[in-house]
Amino acid sequence: MKIMIVTDAWEPQVNGVVRTLKQTMHELKKLGHVIEMITPLEFKTVPCPTYPDISLSLFPSKKVKQKMAAFNPDAIHIATEGPLGIAARSYALKNKLPFTTAYHTRFPEYVKARTAIPLAVTYKFLRWFHDPSLALMAPTEVVIKDLKHYGFTNTVLWTRGVDLDIFKMQESRVLESEPPIFLCVGRVAVEKNIEAFLELKLPGSKWVVGDGPALEGLKNKYPHVNYLGVLQQEELAKVYAAADVFVFPSKTDTFGLVLLEAMACGLPVAAYPVTGPIDVLGDSDAGVMRENLQEACLLALRIPKESARKHAEKFSWKAASEQFLEHLKPKTSHTTVN
């Protein structure tokens, strides 16, 4: 099957959306499908206001139309609600082509955290965007429940996976600091609530891996914390393996791929009992969820690394990608649209 995936989130960004799409594309190709991507790399872009790491494509409609018509896909998946996603949605609707969409991040909550725009306003935009989709893919049952609360009626489950060959238990001493070592990995932005981790009174040392608009401010405010930039997966796996507890302070993530990566490396998790950690950890003994994050961190120190790894092994990209494939809505006939 010829599958077109349209996304406003792509390299050089390093985040869960990009990793999810890259892994899914890889698995789909292994299954024999032909994948064509439309990404910001092919367009003139400008930095997103308040978030310059994200590139917004300028006037993409004509080129998106040309690429979609030339590829003539059997199925279309629109991954994001940005300029490329809107252009692809418009083309699909105009030509009566079925398509699916995805809800990767709690976009309304992120917007509110940055701009104070009410949730109702952003959710209204999202309903407009996703309502024509034949399947709105969401990563967890909790997220699906939340979307239904806001009036979405076309939600389906598309879970996530982890590369268990890259993210594995191994001997590593790449973090040279006082033990125990508490680690946080992710986009360094206000919506990730990283400061809740940095202000905790914990023994040992703290490390933050990632980049983002809040990084410089946090470095100045918390100079005793160790900071690393964005790392490639193999380097990141060694960092996970060198730590003692993975701290996940976010309260707005829909899933949190870094949770799976950390546990696959034998790193137990400390988190708030919110969407993301609840869905990933469940009732396992791979982590601790508490409203008191400091208490969760200290309790997580007692968890054997083997328990974390065993739980991560339940998640695979192959299964997640087969689930994605089941939700696609191929055209009933293969005809070129001009």
C-alpha positions in Angstrom: 0.0 0.0 0.0 1.2 3.5 -0.8 0.9 5.6 2.4 1.4 9.4 2.6 2.3 10.8 6.0 2.2 14.6 6.5 3.8 16.2 9.5 4.9 19.6 10.7 7.1 18.0 13.3 10.3 16.5 11.8 14.1 16.7 12.0 16.1 18.4 13.3 13.5 18.4 16.1 14.1 15.6 18.7 10.8 14.7 20.4 8.3 12.0 20.8 6.3 12.9 17.7 9.3 12.7 15.4 10.6 9.4 17.0 7.1 7.9 16.7 6.8 8.8 13.1 10.3 7.6 12.2 9.9 4.3 14.0 6.4 3.7 12.4 7.7 4.5 9.0 10.6 2.0 9.5 8.2 -0.7 10.6 5.7 -0.1 7.7 8.5 -0.3 5.2 9.6 -3.6 6.7 6.0 -4.8 6.1 6.4 -4.0 2.4 4.5 -0.7 2.3 5.7 2.4 0.3 5.9 5.5 2.4 6.1 9.1 1.2 6.6 11.9 3.7 5.7 15.6 3.5 7.8 17.5 6.1 9.0 21.1 6.7 12.4 20.2 5.2 10.9 20.7 1.8 9.6 24.2 2.5 10.6 27.7 3.4 10.0 28.1 7.1 9.9 30.6 10.0 10.4 29.9 13.7 7.3 29.3 15.7 6.5 32.2 18.0 7.5 31.5 21.6 9.1 28.2 20.4 11.8 28.9 17.8 13.0 25.2 17.7 9.8 24.4 15.7 9.7 25.5 12.1 6.4 26.5 10.5 6.2 26.1 6.7 5.2 29.1 4.7 2.4 29.0 2.1 2.7 25.2 1.6 -0.6 24.6 -0.1 0.5 24.5 -3.8 3.5 22.2 -3.2 1.5 19.9 -0.8 -1.2 19.6 -3.5 1.5 18.7 -6.2 3.2 16.1 -4.0 -0.1 14.4 -3.0 -1.4 14.3 -6.5 1.9 13.0 -7.9 2.2 10.2 -5.3 -1.5 9.3 -5.5 -1.5 7.5 -2.2 -3.8 4.6 -1.2 -4.0 6.1 2.4 -3.3 9.5 3.9 -2.2 10.2 7.5 -2.0 13.7 8.8 0.1 13.7 11.9 0.0 17.3 13.0 -2.3 20.4 13.0 0.2 22.9 11.6 0.5 24.5 8.2 1.3 21.3 6.4 -1.4 19.4 8.2 -4.0 22.1 7.3 -2.9 22.1 3.7 -3.1 18.3 3.4 -6.5 18.3 5.1 -7.8 20.9 2.7 -6.6 18.9 -0.3 -8.0 15.7 0.9 -11.4 17.2 1.7 -11.6 19.0 -1.7 -10.9 15.8 -3.5 -13.0 13.6 -1.3 -10.0 11.5 -0.1 -10.3 9.7 3.2 -7.6 10.4 5.7 -6.7 9.7 9.3 -5.2 12.1 11.9 -3.4 11.8 15.2 -3.3 13.5 18.6 0.3 13.4 19.8 0.5 16.1 22.4 -1.8 18.0 24.7 -1.7 21.0 22.4 -4.5 23.0 24.2 -2.7 22.7 27.5 0.6 23.7 26.0 -0.9 26.7 24.3 -2.6 27.8 27.6 0.7 27.4 29.5 2.5 29.7 27.0 -0.2 32.2 26.0 -3.1 31.9 28.5 -5.5 31.2 25.6 -8.4 29.3 27.2 -8.6 25.5 26.6 -12.1 25.8 25.0 -10.7 28.0 22.2 -8.0 25.6 21.2 -10.1 22.5 21.6 -12.7 24.2 19.2 -9.9 24.5 16.6 -8.9 20.9 17.1 -12.5 19.6 16.7 -12.6 21.6 13.4 -9.4 20.0 12.3 -10.0 16.4 13.3 -13.8 16.0 12.8 -13.5 15.1 9.1 -10.8 12.4 9.9 -12.1 8.9 9.7 -9.9 8.0 12.7 -8.3 10.2 15.2 -5.4 8.2 16.7 -4.6 8.8 20.3 -1.9 7.1 22.4 -3.8 5.9 25.5 -7.2 5.1 26.7 -7.1 8.0 29.2 -6.4 10.5 26.3 -9.2 9.0 24.3 -11.5 9.5 27.3 -10.4 13.1 27.7 -10.9 13.8 24.0 -14.4 12.4 24.1 -15.1 14.7 27.0 -14.3 17.6 24.7 -16.6 16.4 22.0 -14.4 14.2 19.8 -16.3 11.1 18.4 -13.8 9.5 16.0 -11.0 8.5 18.4 -9.1 5.2 18.2 -6.1 3.8 20.1 -2.6 3.9 18.6 -0.1 3.0 21.3 3.7 3.4 21.3 6.8 1.2 21.5 10.5 1.2 22.3 13.6 -0.1 20.5 14.7 -2.7 22.9 18.0 -3.3 21.1 19.2 0.3 21.4 17.6 1.0 24.8 19.0 -1.9 27.0 20.6 -2.6 30.3 24.3 -2.1 30.2 27.3 -1.0 32.3 27.7 2.7 32.0 29.5 5.5 33.9 29.0 8.4 31.6 27.4 10.5 34.3 30.3 11.3 36.7 28.5 12.8 39.7 27.6 12.0 43.3 25.1 9.1 43.6 22.2 8.5 43.6 21.8 10.1 40.2 18.3 11.4 39.2 17.7 12.0 35.5 15.2 14.0 33.5 15.0 13.7 29.7 12.8 15.8 27.4 12.1 19.1 25.8 13.1 21.9 28.2 10.0 24.0 28.1 7.5 25.3 30.6 4.8 22.7 29.7 7.2 19.9 30.7 7.3 21.1 34.4 11.0 20.4 34.7 11.4 23.0 37.4 9.3 20.8 39.7 12.1 18.3 39.5 14.9 20.8 39.8 13.6 22.3 43.0 13.3 19.0 44.8 15.6 18.4 47.8 17.1 15.0 46.9 20.4 13.3 47.8 23.1 12.8 45.2 22.9 14.7 41.9 20.5 15.7 39.1 20.9 15.6 35.4 18.8 17.1 32.6 19.1 16.0 29.0 17.5 18.0 26.2 17.1 21.5 24.8 14.3 24.1 24.6 13.3 27.6 25.3 13.5 27.3 29.1 17.0 25.9 29.2 19.1 29.0 29.7 16.7 30.3 32.4 16.9 27.0 34.3 20.7 26.9 34.0 20.9 30.3 35.6 18.4 29.5 38.4 19.8 26.0 39.2 23.5 26.1 38.5 24.2 23.0 40.7 22.3 20.8 38.2 24.2 19.0 35.4 22.9 19.7 31.9 23.4 17.8 28.7 22.1 18.8 25.3 20.2 16.7 22.8 21.8 13.2 22.4 21.6 10.5 19.7 19.8 7.4 20.8 22.9 5.3 21.5 24.4 8.1 23.7 21.1 8.6 25.4 20.8 4.9 26.2 24.2 5.0 28.0 23.0 8.0 30.0 19.8 6.2 31.1 21.9 3.2 32.1 24.2 5.4 34.2 21.4 6.9 36.3 19.5 5.5 39.3 16.0 7.0 38.9 14.2 8.6 35.9 12.2 11.6 37.0 9.2 12.5 34.8 7.7 15.7 36.1 5.4 16.5 33.2 1.6 16.7 33.8 0.7 17.3 30.2 2.1 14.5 28.1 -0.2 12.1 26.3 2.2 9.2 26.6 5.9 9.9 27.2 8.2 7.8 25.1 11.1 8.6 27.4 9.4 6.5 30.1 9.7 3.4 27.9 13.3 4.3 26.9 14.3 4.7 30.5 12.7 1.5 31.7 14.2 -0.5 28.8 17.6 0.6 30.1 16.7 -0.7 33.6 15.9 2.8 35.0 12.9 2.9 37.4 10.5 5.9 37.1 9.3 8.5 39.5 6.3 10.5 38.3 3.0 12.2 39.1 -0.1 10.0 38.8 -1.3 11.6 35.6 -2.0 10.7 32.0 1.2 9.3 30.5 2.7 7.7 33.6 -0.6 6.1 34.5 -0.9 4.5 31.1 2.7 3.5 30.7 3.4 2.2 34.3 -0.1 0.9 35.0 0.0 -1.3 38.1 3.5 -2.5 37.4 6.4 -2.4 39.9 8.6 -0.5 37.4 8.1 2.9 39.0 6.4 5.0 41.6 3.6 7.6 41.1 2.9 10.1 43.8 1.5 13.6 44.1 4.6 14.2 46.2 7.3 13.8 43.5 10.1 13.8 46.1 8.6 10.9 47.8 8.2 9.1 44.5 11.9 9.7 43.7 13.1 8.2 47.0 10.8 5.2 46.8 11.9 4.5 43.2 15.5 4.1 44.4 14.4 0.8 45.9 13.2 -0.7 42.6 15.4 -3.3 41.0 16.6 -2.4 37.5 15.3 -5.8 36.2 11.8 -4.8 37.1 11.9 -1.7 35.0 13.4 -3.6 32.0 10.8 -6.4 32.3 7.9 -4.0 32.0 9.4 -2.1 29.0 9.6 -5.4 27.1 5.8 -5.5 26.9 6.0 -2.6 24.4 7.2 -3.0 20.8 7.1 -0.8 17.7 6.1 -3.7 15.5 2.8 -4.1 17.4 2.2 -0.3 17.6 2.8 0.0 13.8 0.4 -2.8 13.0 -2.2 -1.0 15.1 -1.6 2.2 13.1 -2.0 0.2 9.9 -5.3 -1.2 10.9 -6.7 2.3 11.4 -5.8 3.6 7.9 -8.6 4.1 5.5 -7.5 3.2 1.9 -9.3 4.6 -1.1 -11.8 2.3 -2.6 -10.3 2.9 -6.0 -6.9 4.0 -7.1 -7.3 7.0 -9.4 -5.1 10.0 -10.0 -6.6 13.2 -8.8 -5.7 16.4 -10.6 
